[in-house]
Amino acid sequence: MPTPDKQLSAEQSQQVAETIREEIARRRISRQALAEQAKLSLSTLEKVLGGRRPFTLATTVRLEQALGVSLRKLPETITVAAPANGGIAPDSLGSYSRRAVARIEGTYITVRPSFGEQGALYAYRTEIAWDEAASSLGFREGERQDSDYTQYGEVAVPNESGFVYLVTNRHGQHRVITVSRPRNSGEMYGIITTLLAGRGSLLTPVAAPIAFLPVKNVPKPSLGRVSADDANYAAYREHLRRTIDEPFAIFLPGS
């Protein structure tokens, strides 16, 4: 028999509904448009936003993917019981404690070369936060121009390498970002390895430099495709240059 979809508590449902209404207002999109993007009926969306039906986990995940933001944030007034493993991440992620990785938590402007326009850059937000249920860091991208490719997943921080790994695993298909621990000013630099979408269903492995810039360090961030005439282009380009020149990542020439 199929497993019933887990329902969020009344408090969680209210918090999720408030966050969605804020995102709808901020982005100036209609509920109908959001419902279509999340592949939900408008009736279902209206009922959960109006409190006439609790959110289910599946519905919440669909809305998170459509909006590119995390909706399941615990209110500060709720006391969370300590997880059974004592707040230590699984061994597969590096067995770190939350205290040990506190400097990594935060919202970043993520910058990499554009895969669709030579010479241009691409920027979006990435939130890294502690997931109480998983007892580890998780990440979620947001405000991507190509929202269909929004990524979210686990964060590994092994002591041996001293690097941070943001790993997406969808049905065995992986995307990995390997970056340095935060600098004194909070930036993290490294490399992204993923698949480049071509014509039709053609996919090609691609690697590129990437930089995570704390949002507080970028007062007026440019998001989406960033061309040479953009006010942030030179600063973004300089961060990517540092990734290779310092070097935080090495790209070997072909044989």
C-alpha positions in Angstrom: 0.0 0.0 0.0 1.3 3.6 -0.7 2.5 5.5 2.3 0.3 8.5 3.2 1.9 11.8 2.5 3.2 13.4 5.8 1.2 16.4 6.9 2.9 19.5 8.5 1.7 20.6 11.9 -0.7 23.6 12.2 2.2 25.8 13.3 4.4 24.7 10.4 1.6 25.1 7.9 0.9 28.6 9.1 4.6 29.6 8.8 4.9 28.1 5.3 1.7 29.9 4.2 3.0 33.2 5.4 6.4 32.7 3.7 4.6 31.9 0.4 2.4 34.9 0.6 5.4 37.1 1.2 7.2 35.6 -1.8 4.1 36.1 -4.0 3.9 39.7 -3.0 7.6 40.4 -3.4 7.8 38.8 -6.8 4.4 40.2 -7.9 3.2 36.8 -9.3 -0.3 35.4 -9.3 -1.4 32.4 -7.3 -2.4 30.8 -10.6 1.1 31.2 -12.0 2.7 29.7 -8.8 0.2 26.8 -8.9 1.1 26.0 -12.5 4.8 26.2 -11.8 4.5 23.9 -8.8 2.2 21.6 -10.8 -0.6 22.0 -8.3 -4.3 22.9 -8.8 -5.2 26.4 -7.9 -7.9 25.0 -5.6 -5.3 23.1 -3.6 -3.0 26.2 -3.3 -5.9 28.4 -2.2 -7.0 25.9 0.5 -3.5 25.5 2.0 -2.8 29.3 1.9 -6.2 29.9 3.5 -5.7 27.4 6.3 -8.5 25.2 5.2 -6.1 22.3 4.6 -2.7 21.5 6.1 0.4 21.5 3.9 1.7 18.1 3.1 5.4 17.4 2.7 5.0 16.7 -1.1 3.1 19.9 -1.7 5.7 21.9 0.3 8.6 20.4 -1.7 6.9 21.3 -5.0 6.4 24.9 -3.9 10.0 25.1 -2.6 11.2 23.9 -6.0 8.9 26.4 -7.9 10.0 29.3 -5.7 13.6 28.3 -5.2 13.5 29.0 -1.5 13.3 27.0 1.7 9.8 27.2 3.2 10.3 24.9 6.2 11.9 27.2 8.7 11.3 26.6 12.4 10.0 29.6 14.4 12.6 30.8 16.9 10.1 30.3 19.7 9.9 26.5 19.2 12.3 24.4 21.2 13.7 21.5 19.2 14.6 18.3 21.0 18.2 17.3 20.5 18.5 14.7 17.7 19.3 11.1 18.6 22.9 11.4 17.3 23.7 14.4 19.5 23.7 17.0 16.7 26.5 15.4 14.8 26.4 15.1 11.0 26.5 11.5 9.5 30.0 10.1 8.8 29.3 10.3 5.1 29.2 14.1 5.4 32.2 14.5 7.7 30.8 13.9 11.3 30.9 17.6 12.0 28.9 19.4 14.7 26.8 22.5 14.1 29.1 24.6 16.2 32.1 23.5 14.1 30.5 24.7 10.8 28.6 27.8 12.1 30.7 30.1 9.9 29.5 28.4 6.8 25.8 29.0 7.5 24.3 32.0 5.7 23.1 33.4 2.4 25.5 33.8 -0.5 25.6 35.4 -3.9 26.9 32.5 -6.0 28.9 33.5 -9.2 30.2 31.3 -12.0 30.7 31.7 -15.8 27.6 31.7 -17.9 27.1 28.4 -19.7 25.0 30.1 -22.4 26.8 33.3 -23.3 30.6 33.5 -23.8 32.2 36.2 -21.6 29.1 36.6 -19.4 28.7 35.5 -15.8 25.8 34.0 -14.0 24.7 34.8 -10.4 22.0 33.5 -8.0 21.4 33.1 -4.3 22.4 30.1 -2.2 21.3 29.5 1.3 23.3 27.2 3.6 21.5 26.3 6.8 21.4 23.6 9.5 18.7 21.0 8.9 17.6 19.7 12.3 15.9 16.6 10.9 19.0 15.5 8.9 21.4 16.8 11.6 23.6 18.4 9.0 24.0 21.4 6.8 21.8 21.6 3.7 21.8 24.1 0.8 19.1 25.5 -1.5 19.5 27.8 -4.4 17.1 30.6 -5.1 16.3 33.5 -7.5 17.8 31.6 -10.5 16.8 32.9 -13.9 16.6 29.3 -15.1 14.4 28.2 -12.2 13.9 24.7 -13.7 17.6 24.0 -12.8 17.4 25.1 -9.2 19.5 22.8 -7.0 19.3 21.7 -3.3 21.1 19.0 -1.4 23.6 18.1 1.4 26.7 19.8 2.5 29.8 17.7 3.4 32.6 19.2 5.5 35.3 16.5 6.1 38.2 17.4 8.3 40.7 15.6 6.1 40.5 17.8 3.0 39.5 21.1 4.6 37.0 21.8 1.8 33.2 22.1 1.7 31.2 20.0 -0.7 27.7 20.9 -1.9 26.2 17.8 -3.3 23.1 17.3 -5.4 22.0 13.7 -5.9 18.8 13.3 -8.0 18.1 9.7 -8.8 21.8 9.0 -9.0 22.7 12.0 -11.1 25.2 14.1 -9.2 26.3 17.8 -9.3 29.2 18.6 -7.0 30.5 22.0 -5.9 33.9 21.9 -4.0 34.9 25.2 -2.3 37.3 26.3 0.3 36.3 27.0 3.9 35.2 30.6 4.4 37.9 33.3 4.2 38.1 35.9 7.0 35.7 38.0 5.0 33.4 35.0 4.4 34.0 34.2 0.7 34.4 30.6 -0.5 36.1 29.7 -3.7 36.3 26.6 -5.8 35.0 24.6 -8.7 31.6 23.3 -9.9 31.2 20.1 -11.9 27.9 19.5 -13.5 26.2 18.8 -16.8 25.7 21.3 -19.6 22.4 21.1 -21.4 22.7 21.2 -25.2 20.4 20.7 -28.0 17.5 18.4 -27.3 18.5 15.9 -24.6 22.2 16.2 -25.2 24.2 16.7 -21.9 27.9 17.4 -21.7 30.0 17.3 -18.5 31.4 20.8 -17.7 33.6 22.2 -14.9 34.0 25.9 -14.1 35.3 28.2 -11.3 32.7 29.3 -8.7 32.6 31.8 -5.9 30.3 32.2 -2.9 30.1 35.8 -1.7 28.3 36.5 1.6 25.2 38.6 0.7 26.2 41.3 3.2 29.4 41.9 1.1 27.3 42.6 -2.0 25.0 45.6 -1.2 23.2 45.6 -4.6 23.7 42.2 -6.1 23.1 41.5 -9.8 21.3 38.2 -10.4 20.8 36.1 -13.5 23.1 36.6 -16.5 25.6 39.3 -15.8 27.2 41.0 -18.9 30.2 43.2 -19.1 28.2 46.4 -18.9 26.7 45.5 -15.5 27.9 47.4 -12.4 28.9 44.2 -10.6 30.6 42.5 -13.5 34.1 43.6 -12.7 33.9 42.6 -9.0 32.3 39.3 -9.9 35.0 38.6 -12.5 37.7 39.4 -10.0 36.4 36.9 -7.5 36.4 34.2 -10.2 40.0 35.2 -11.2 41.0 34.7 -7.6 39.6 31.2 -7.6 42.2 30.2 -10.3 45.1 32.6 -9.6 45.5 32.1 -5.8 44.7 29.1 -6.6 41.7 27.6 -4.9 41.1 25.3 -7.9 43.5 24.2 -10.7 42.4 23.5 -14.3 45.0 21.3 -16.0 45.6 21.7 -19.7 44.6 18.8 -22.0 47.3 16.4 -23.1 
